[in-house]
């Protein structure tokens, strides 16, 4: 008697699929990253120190020397003009942390382990970006308290103020997908941190965040006014009531309709870079 045996190939487990599965997997990964953050509190602490230093330094060092149209050289006027820019810079600079975290997971082989599990393809990246969003929200709360202590005030109703912070969080979430793509494209966390910061400095400083764009050369004014970062800053100033009464708003469309421009830019960045990051995730190796 002869026995015939068949050897089946081991197939990689497949995710169950569906939006529900993707949401559950993303929340599990987000929880994992939030727990990791609580076990490394210095990450959160250092993330708070830099924006607080920016608030204090810009408020008291440059506050009386920068002329804001409609507010003159008033330090309190500049302080209110400044805060939307500091808030926006804080949420965008979280990009470097997102990229470094994903690059660290790649370096340790965790991404390969996640890919071997039956989970939604984009869940690892979505979970990571959601965890970064929570950390960014906590940072904004602390930063807002510090801003109030140094004299920042809002002059609109509570709903508009919340909408302004919502636009900031949406921008931060959008930029975290850029960080995710950078983290998947480099070999080390150090490279991800450098790659996540090097392009952020010109983005944030060639904008209306710290000085009015009209003080720049004409070609830089156009770049600043169409900068997605500038659109969110301008939108927040309007929603917070922090624009001086006679402030001359540039004629460029994003500055005339900053709330819509901020929404469009943020959604567009999410769609483009999430697509690219998920595609890169499928082929990236440690």
N, C-alpha and C positions, 0 to 999 in steps of 0.2 A: 504494500500500500504506500502510496506517495502522497504527501501533503503539499498543497500549493499555498504558499503564503504571499500575501500582498503587503507591500510596505507603502503606506501613505505618507505623503510629504506633510511636514508640519507647516501649517499656514499661520501667518501672523493674525492675531485676533482682530476682528473688524468691529468698529463702533456700531452701536445700535442705530445711530443716525437720528435725524429729526431735530427740530429746534429745542424741544425739551431736554434731550440728551446733551446738546451743546451747552445749554444754560447750566444744567447741573454740573457738568464737567468743569465749566469755567468757574463756577462758584467754589468748587472743591479746590481748584488750583489757587484761586484768590485767597481762600482761607489758609492754605499752606503758606503762601507768601506773607500774609499778615501775621501769622504765628511766628514766622522767621524774623520779621521785623521786631516783634516784641522781645525776642530773645537776643537781639543785637540793638539795644536802645541807643547806643552811640550813633548809629546810622541816622535815626530820627533827630537826635540832638544836633549833630553837625549840620543836618539839613535845615535846621531852624536858625542856627547862628548866622549864616551868611546873609539871608534876607533881613534879619533884624539889624545887622551891621549896616546894610545899605540904607535902611530907613533912617537910622541915627546919623550916619555920615552925610547923606544927601540933605537931610532936613536942616542940620546945624552947620555943616561946612559950606554947602553951596546955596542954602536957602535964601540968604540975603544978597547973593551976587548974580543970580540968573533972572533976567527980565522976562516975565510972562505977560504977553499983551492982555490988557484989561486988568491985570493984577499988579503991574509994576514990579518993584523990587521987594514987595512985601514977603517976608518969610512964611507967614501963614498962608498967603495965596499960592506960593510955590509949593508948599507942603501938600495942599489939597490937589494941586495940579500933578504932583509927583506920584502920589500913592497908587493910582491906577497903573502907572508904569512899573512900580516896584512889585505890585501884585502879579502883573502879567509876566514880568521877568522871573519871578519865583516859580510860577507854574511851568514855564517853558524850560527852565534850567533843571527841572526834575527829569528831563529827557536823558541826561547823562546817567542818572541813577538807574533808569529803566534799562538802558543799553548795557550798563555794567552788570546788572543782575542777570540778564539773559545770557550775556557772554560768560559769566561765572558758571551758570548752569550748564552751558555748552562745554566749558573747560572740564567740568567734573563728570561729564557723561550723563547728566540727568535728562537732558533733552532726548538722547537716544533711548533711555528707559521709558520716558513718557510716550515716545512714538511707538514703542512695542506694546503699549496697553490699548485696550479697546475703548478709546475715547475720541471725541470729536477732534478733527485735525487742528482747528484754530483755538481749542480750549486752553492750551498751555499759554499762548500769547495773550488771549483775552483775559484769562485769570490774572496774569502778571500785570497787565495794564489797569485792571480794575483795582488791584491791591495798591498800585502806585497812585491811583485816583483818590483812594481813601487817605493815604498819607499826605497827598497834596491838599486835600480838604482840611485836615488837621493843621497843616502848616499855615494855611490861609487864616484859620481861626486865630491862631497865636499871633500872626502878623497883624491882623486887624486890631487886636487888643493893643499891641505895641503902638500901632499907628494912632489909635485914639489917645494913648498916653502922651504922645508927642504933639498932639493938637489937631489931628485929622478929624474932619467931620463930614457927614453926608447931609444933603439938603433936599432929598427927594423922599417919597414915601417908602415904606418897608418893602413893598412888592418890587419896586424898581431896583432897590439895593440888592435884594435877593437875586433878581434877574442878572444884575451885573456880576455877582459872584458865580452865577450859573454859567455865564459866558466864559469866565476865567477857567472854570473847571473843564468846560468843553474844549477850550484851547489846550489846556494841559493834557487832557486825554488824547487829543489829536496828535500832539507832539510826542506822546509816549509811544505811539506807533512808529514814528520816525526812529525813536530810540531802540525799539524792538528790532527794526530792520538793521540798524547799525550793529546791535549786539549779535545778531545772527551772521553778520558779514565779516567780523573780525575774529582774531584768534584768542585774544586775551581780554580780561576785564579792564586792564589799564588802557589798552588801545580803544576800547569802547568808551571809556570816560573821556579820553582825549578827542575821539571822533565825535562824541556827543556835545562837546563844548566849543570846539574850534569854529564851527559855523554859527553858533548861537550869539557870539559876541557881535559880529557885524549885523546880524538880524535885529538884535535888541538895541544897538546903539545907532544904527541908521534907521531911526524911527522917531516917533513923537513922544517916546516914553519919558525922557529926562529933560529935553529942551524942545521948544516949538520947532516944527520942521521948517518954518519960514526963515529961520536963522541959518539954514544950510545952503550950500550952492544949489543952483536951480536944478541940475540933473539929479542931485541927491534928494531934493524935495519930492520929485516924482516917485523915486524908489521908495522913500519913506511913506508917502501917502498911499501907495498901493501895497505896502507891506502888510501881510495878514496880522502881524503882531500889532501894528499901528491901529488897525481897524478895531481890534478888541480893546486896546487902551482908550481909544476915542469913545467907543461905545460905553465903557465903564465910567468915563468921566461924565458923559451925559446922564447915565442912569444913576450915578451917585450925586449929581448936581455939583460937580467939581470944576466945571468950565467957568472961567471968569465971565461976567456979564457981557463984556464987549470983545470977547475973544474972536478973532477973525478965522472962521472955519474955511479951510482950503476948498477949492471948487471941484476937486477930484471926487468921483462917485463914492468911493469907500469912506471918505471923510464926511460927505453929505448924508450918507445912509449907513453909519457905522455898525448899527445892530445887525442889519441884514448882511452887511459885508462880513462881519465877524462870524455869523452863523454859516454863511456860504463857504468861507475859507476853511473853517473848522471841519465841516462835514466833508468837503472835498478832500482835505488832507487825510481824514479817517478812511474814506473809501479807497483812495489811491494807495496809501502806505499799509493799510491792513491787508489789501490784496497782495501787495509785493511781499510783505512780511510772512504771510501764510504760505505763499509760494516758495519763499526761501526756506522756511521751516521744514518743508517736505524734503528738501534735498541737502540741508545743512548737516555736516558731520562734525563731531568733536575733534 
